[in-house]
Amino acid sequence: MSLSKIQSLYAPLLAIMFSVWASQAWAGPVSVTFNGDLLNTLGGACSTSAYNSQCLVGPCICQEFENKKTTGNLIGKNTTEGDGEIDFTIDKGLKVGSSAGDCSPFLASAFISGSKDIEQIDFNGTICSPPNPAAATAKQPIAGGWGMESSSHGHSAFGTVSGAAGFNVVKIILRFKGIGA
C-alpha cells in the first residue's frame, strides 16, 4: 500500500479523533480558597439556595460570610469585598459531643464571582467547637465534601473542603480541593 493511500485512509480518522479530543471538557485538579468575614447570624435555615435552606432537626442558625479574597484555578481571582458569600445552615439539633465541646452538621452554599468564572458550590460537613475557646485566636475546625452546583463556563467538579472559622474574631478560611471535568 502506498504512503498516499495510507494518508488518505488515516487523515479522516485522525481528524475525527482530534475533533472528539478537542471537544472534551477540561479535566484535572480543582482548587478554590475563600477568605471572608462574618456578615450575619440569623435564626433558622438560610434561604439563598435550595440546598442550604434545609434544617433537618433544629434549632438551626444561618451564618453568612462575606468575601474578602477568593482564588482558584477555574474561578480566577476576586479581591472585591462583598462580591461573593458563603451561607451555612448549622443544625444545632444534630450536634454530637459533650460539655467539653461539640460538632454540628451543616449544609452550605458558596456564591463566588471570579475573574474567570461565576460559580455556586454546595457543600456539607461538620463545624466543631474550638479546642481552646478562651484563646483570642480560637478556631472552629470545618471539614466536609462539596460539589459544583453551577458554573458560568459549564465546569463540573467535586471534592473535599477544609478550613476554620474564627471563634472570637469571626473570619473564615476554606479550601476546596477536588477534581473537575
C-alpha positions as CSV (number, residue, x, y, z in Angstrom):
1,M,0.0,0.0,0.0
2,S,1.4,3.4,-0.9
3,L,2.1,6.2,1.5
4,S,-0.5,8.4,-0.2
5,K,-3.2,5.7,0.2
6,I,-2.4,5.3,3.9
7,Q,-2.5,9.0,4.4
8,S,-5.9,9.3,2.6
9,L,-7.3,6.5,4.8
10,Y,-5.9,7.8,8.1
11,A,-6.4,11.5,7.6
12,P,-10.2,11.5,8.1
13,L,-9.7,9.2,11.1
14,L,-7.2,11.5,12.7
15,A,-9.4,14.5,12.0
16,I,-12.3,12.8,13.8
17,M,-10.2,11.7,16.7
18,F,-8.8,15.3,17.1
19,S,-12.3,16.9,17.0
20,V,-13.5,14.5,19.7
21,W,-10.5,15.1,21.8
22,A,-10.8,18.9,21.4
23,S,-14.5,18.9,22.3
24,Q,-13.9,17.2,25.7
25,A,-14.3,19.3,28.8
26,W,-11.3,20.3,30.9
27,A,-10.4,17.6,33.4
28,G,-8.0,17.8,36.3
29,P,-7.4,19.1,39.8
30,V,-9.6,22.0,41.1
31,S,-8.9,24.3,44.0
32,V,-10.6,27.3,45.5
33,T,-9.6,29.2,48.6
34,F,-12.2,31.5,50.2
35,N,-11.4,34.2,52.8
36,G,-14.2,36.1,54.4
37,D,-15.7,37.8,57.4
38,L,-19.0,37.1,59.3
39,L,-21.7,39.3,57.9
40,N,-24.8,38.0,59.8
41,T,-26.0,35.3,62.2
42,L,-29.7,34.6,61.8
43,G,-32.2,32.2,63.5
44,G,-33.4,29.3,61.3
45,A,-32.1,28.0,58.0
46,C,-30.5,30.1,55.3
47,S,-32.7,30.8,52.2
48,T,-30.2,31.6,49.5
49,S,-30.3,28.2,47.8
50,A,-32.5,25.1,47.8
51,Y,-29.5,23.2,49.3
52,N,-28.8,25.4,52.3
53,S,-32.5,26.1,53.1
54,Q,-32.8,22.7,54.8
55,C,-33.0,22.3,58.6
56,L,-33.4,18.7,59.4
57,V,-34.0,18.7,63.1
58,G,-33.3,22.2,64.5
59,P,-32.8,24.5,66.0
60,C,-30.8,25.8,63.1
61,I,-28.8,29.0,62.6
62,C,-27.7,30.7,59.4
63,Q,-24.3,32.2,59.3
64,E,-23.5,34.4,56.3
65,F,-19.8,35.1,55.4
66,E,-18.8,37.9,53.0
67,N,-16.0,37.5,50.5
68,K,-12.7,39.3,51.2
69,K,-10.5,37.4,48.8
70,T,-11.1,34.3,46.7
71,T,-8.7,32.5,44.4
72,G,-8.9,29.3,42.3
73,N,-7.6,27.7,39.2
74,L,-11.1,27.7,37.4
75,I,-12.7,30.7,39.0
76,G,-9.7,33.0,38.9
77,K,-9.2,35.7,41.5
78,N,-11.6,38.1,43.3
79,T,-10.5,40.7,45.9
80,T,-13.7,42.8,45.8
81,E,-15.2,42.9,49.2
82,G,-18.8,41.7,49.3
83,D,-18.6,40.2,45.8
84,G,-19.4,36.7,46.9
85,E,-20.6,35.0,50.0
86,I,-20.9,31.6,51.8
87,D,-24.1,30.8,53.7
88,F,-24.1,28.0,56.3
89,T,-27.2,26.4,57.8
90,I,-25.9,24.8,61.0
91,D,-28.2,22.3,62.7
92,K,-27.6,22.5,66.4
93,G,-30.3,19.8,67.0
94,L,-28.0,17.2,65.5
95,K,-24.8,18.1,67.3
96,V,-22.6,15.4,68.9
97,G,-20.2,15.9,71.8
98,S,-20.2,16.8,75.4
99,S,-19.9,19.8,77.7
100,A,-16.3,20.0,76.7
101,G,-17.2,20.6,73.1
102,D,-19.3,19.5,70.2
103,C,-19.6,19.2,66.4
104,S,-22.7,20.2,64.4
105,P,-23.6,19.3,60.8
106,F,-24.1,22.0,58.2
107,L,-25.4,22.5,54.7
108,A,-23.9,25.4,52.9
109,S,-23.7,27.2,49.5
110,A,-20.9,29.5,48.2
111,F,-21.7,32.1,45.6
112,I,-18.4,33.3,44.1
113,S,-17.6,35.6,41.1
114,G,-14.1,35.4,39.9
115,S,-12.1,36.8,37.0
116,K,-12.6,33.6,35.0
117,D,-15.9,32.1,36.2
118,I,-19.0,32.6,38.3
119,E,-19.8,29.6,40.5
120,Q,-22.2,28.2,43.0
121,I,-20.6,25.5,45.2
122,D,-22.8,23.4,47.5
123,F,-21.1,21.6,50.4
124,N,-21.8,19.8,53.7
125,G,-19.9,18.6,56.7
126,T,-19.3,19.5,60.3
127,I,-18.2,22.5,62.2
128,C,-16.8,21.9,65.7
129,S,-16.2,23.8,68.9
130,P,-12.6,25.1,69.2
131,P,-10.3,23.1,71.4
132,N,-9.3,26.3,73.3
133,P,-12.4,28.6,73.2
134,A,-10.9,31.2,75.6
135,A,-7.9,31.9,73.3
136,A,-8.2,35.1,71.2
137,T,-7.2,33.1,68.1
138,A,-9.5,30.1,68.8
139,K,-10.7,28.5,65.6
140,Q,-13.7,26.2,64.8
141,P,-12.5,23.4,62.5
142,I,-14.6,22.7,59.4
143,A,-14.4,19.6,57.2
144,G,-16.7,18.1,54.6
145,G,-17.4,17.5,50.9
146,W,-18.5,19.7,48.0
147,G,-20.0,19.7,44.5
148,M,-20.2,22.4,41.9
149,E,-23.8,23.3,41.5
150,S,-23.3,25.8,38.7
151,S,-20.6,27.4,36.6
152,S,-20.9,30.2,34.0
153,H,-18.4,28.2,31.9
154,G,-20.1,24.8,32.3
155,H,-17.4,23.4,34.7
156,S,-18.3,20.5,37.0
157,A,-16.3,19.4,40.0
158,F,-16.4,17.8,43.4
159,G,-14.1,17.1,46.3
160,T,-13.3,17.9,49.9
161,V,-13.5,21.1,51.9
162,S,-11.5,22.0,55.0
163,G,-10.8,25.1,56.9
164,A,-11.7,27.0,60.1
165,A,-13.9,29.8,61.3
166,G,-12.6,32.2,64.0
167,F,-14.4,31.8,67.3
168,N,-13.8,35.1,69.0
169,V,-12.9,37.1,65.9
170,V,-15.2,35.6,63.2
171,K,-13.3,35.2,60.0
172,I,-13.3,32.2,57.8
173,I,-10.8,30.4,55.5
174,L,-12.0,27.5,53.4
175,R,-10.0,25.4,51.0
176,F,-12.0,23.4,48.4
177,K,-9.9,20.7,46.6
178,G,-11.1,18.2,44.1
179,I,-11.3,17.0,40.6
180,G,-13.2,18.6,37.7
181,A,-14.5,17.7,34.3
